[in-house]
Amino acid sequence: MRRTIVGLMAAVFAFALTAGVASATHNVPKQAKQLKGELVKAYNQCTTGAANTTTSNAFPACTGAIQSDPGCQFTTKGKGKFKAAYSKNGADGLPSTADDGDIALQVVIGGLGPNCSGKSLLITSTVRAVSDDCGGNTCTVVDLTDFPLTSCTVDSVGNCKLKTTVNAVLPGTLLNGKRTAIEIHRISMFDGTARLFDAGILVP
């Protein structure tokens, strides 16, 4: 009988220990080190209530697609791409320094029309972050909607390029060793308050 009680106590203790560990962390993959994508022109949403037609495969739709901002557009040679990648050693490339655990950002967009020349285009991200950084407990940060990251200026031939890291432009945004999973919900480029481009795929 005593062995049974001791065995039960050991099982309860093991369960409690396991539960305690689980409450202080969250489920993550072995690795998720980078995100790549391309950019398409941003258009206004068609809501269900406003839909007045359907596509040939029966999806509700709105006639007259409206660009979020028609002032800056791709030419026939226009294209854009972006990359975000975990940077173990940060912007300085040196291990065991204050900027370890950063995210490197690259954006290249080109073939933009003459109306884009001189515009400062801001890259933003809509994200949800889950971290172990709330007093040792797991927590979900309030969603960051269109969180501003950094910008580039369109040159005279329609190109706009940037290469930096999150902490280089926004110090203290990412903290090394805090086990933070970042869900990327949207990547956009803005001209002021106007959304010009969104992460997307073109199906010709």
C-alpha positions in Angstrom: 0.0 0.0 0.0 2.8 2.4 0.9 4.5 1.7 -2.4 1.3 2.6 -4.2 0.9 5.9 -2.3 4.6 6.8 -2.9 4.1 5.9 -6.6 1.0 8.1 -6.8 2.8 11.0 -5.1 5.7 10.7 -7.5 3.3 10.7 -10.4 1.5 13.8 -9.1 4.8 15.6 -8.5 6.0 14.8 -12.0 2.7 16.1 -13.5 2.9 19.3 -11.4 6.5 19.8 -12.5 5.7 19.3 -16.1 2.6 21.6 -15.9 4.8 24.3 -14.3 7.3 24.1 -17.1 4.6 24.2 -19.7 3.0 27.3 -18.2 6.3 29.2 -18.5 6.9 28.5 -22.2 5.0 28.1 -25.4 5.0 25.8 -28.4 7.5 26.7 -31.1 9.0 24.9 -34.1 12.6 23.8 -34.2 13.4 26.8 -36.3 11.7 29.6 -38.3 14.5 31.8 -39.3 13.3 33.8 -42.3 10.3 35.2 -44.2 10.5 36.1 -47.9 7.9 37.5 -50.1 7.0 39.8 -53.0 4.8 42.9 -53.2 1.6 43.6 -55.1 -0.4 46.8 -55.5 -2.8 47.3 -52.6 -6.6 47.5 -53.3 -9.5 48.4 -51.1 -11.5 45.6 -49.4 -14.7 44.3 -50.9 -17.1 43.5 -48.0 -19.9 40.9 -48.2 -22.5 43.7 -47.8 -21.1 45.7 -50.7 -20.6 42.7 -53.1 -22.7 43.2 -56.3 -21.3 40.5 -58.6 -19.5 37.2 -58.5 -16.4 35.7 -60.2 -16.7 32.9 -62.7 -16.1 30.4 -59.8 -18.8 32.0 -57.7 -16.8 34.1 -55.2 -18.8 37.3 -54.2 -17.1 40.4 -55.5 -17.4 44.2 -56.0 -17.2 45.7 -59.5 -14.6 48.4 -60.0 -11.5 47.4 -58.1 -10.2 50.5 -56.3 -6.5 51.0 -55.5 -5.8 52.2 -52.0 -3.7 54.9 -53.5 -3.6 55.3 -57.3 -0.8 58.0 -57.1 2.1 55.6 -57.1 2.0 52.5 -59.3 4.1 49.8 -60.9 5.1 50.2 -64.5 5.1 47.2 -66.8 8.6 46.4 -65.4 7.6 47.0 -61.8 8.2 44.4 -59.0 9.1 44.3 -55.4 10.4 41.8 -52.8 11.3 41.7 -49.1 13.1 39.5 -46.7 13.2 39.3 -42.9 15.7 37.0 -41.3 16.8 36.2 -37.7 20.2 37.7 -37.0 21.9 35.8 -34.2 24.7 38.4 -33.8 22.8 41.5 -34.7 23.8 44.4 -36.9 27.5 44.5 -35.7 28.0 40.8 -36.6 29.8 40.2 -33.3 28.7 37.5 -30.8 27.9 38.3 -27.1 27.2 42.0 -27.7 24.1 44.1 -26.8 22.5 43.8 -30.2 22.4 40.0 -30.4 19.1 38.5 -31.4 17.8 40.9 -34.1 15.9 40.6 -37.3 17.6 41.8 -40.5 15.3 43.5 -43.0 15.8 43.9 -46.8 13.3 45.5 -49.2 13.9 46.1 -52.9 11.1 47.6 -55.1 11.7 48.9 -58.6 10.0 49.8 -61.9 7.8 52.4 -60.2 6.1 55.1 -62.2 7.2 58.8 -62.3 4.6 59.8 -59.8 6.5 57.8 -57.2 9.8 59.6 -57.6 11.0 61.3 -54.4 8.4 59.6 -52.2 9.5 58.1 -48.9 8.0 54.6 -48.7 7.5 53.2 -45.2 7.7 49.4 -44.7 5.3 48.2 -42.0 4.3 44.9 -40.4 1.1 43.7 -38.7 2.2 41.2 -36.1 1.2 39.1 -33.1 4.0 38.2 -30.7 4.0 35.4 -28.1 6.9 35.6 -25.6 8.3 34.2 -22.3 9.0 37.8 -21.2 6.2 38.6 -18.8 7.7 38.0 -15.4 8.9 34.5 -16.5 5.4 33.6 -17.8 4.2 33.2 -21.4 2.2 36.1 -22.7 0.7 37.4 -26.0 1.6 41.0 -26.8 -1.3 43.2 -28.0 -1.4 43.0 -31.8 0.8 45.6 -33.5 -1.1 46.9 -36.6 0.9 48.4 -39.4 3.9 48.7 -37.0 6.3 51.1 -38.7 9.8 49.7 -39.3 11.9 51.8 -41.7 11.7 53.6 -45.0 13.4 54.2 -48.3 13.1 57.0 -50.9 12.2 56.3 -54.5 15.0 57.5 -56.8 14.6 59.2 -60.2 14.4 55.8 -62.0 11.8 54.3 -59.8 13.8 52.2 -57.4 13.6 52.1 -53.6 15.9 49.9 -51.5 16.6 49.4 -47.8 18.8 47.1 -45.8 18.9 47.4 -41.9 17.8 45.5 -38.8 14.8 46.1 -36.5 16.9 47.1 -33.5 19.1 49.4 -35.6 16.1 51.6 -36.4 14.0 50.8 -33.3 16.4 50.0 -30.4 15.0 47.6 -27.7 12.2 46.2 -29.9 13.7 42.7 -29.8 15.3 41.2 -26.7 17.7 38.3 -27.1 16.9 35.1 -25.2 13.2 35.9 -24.5 11.8 33.1 -26.8 9.5 35.3 -28.9 7.4 33.8 -31.7 6.2 36.5 -34.1 3.2 35.8 -36.3 3.4 37.9 -39.5 -0.1 38.9 -40.5 0.6 41.6 -43.1 3.6 43.4 -44.7 2.9 46.7 -46.4 4.5 49.8 -47.8 2.9 53.2 -47.2 3.3 56.7 -48.6 2.2 58.7 -45.5 -1.1 57.3 -44.6 -1.8 55.7 -48.0 -1.2 52.0 -48.3 0.6 51.5 -51.6 1.8 47.9 -51.7 1.1 44.6 -49.8 2.8 41.3 -49.6 1.2 39.0 -52.1 1.4 36.6 -55.1 0.4 37.3 -58.7 -1.4 34.5 -60.6 -1.1 35.5 -64.3 
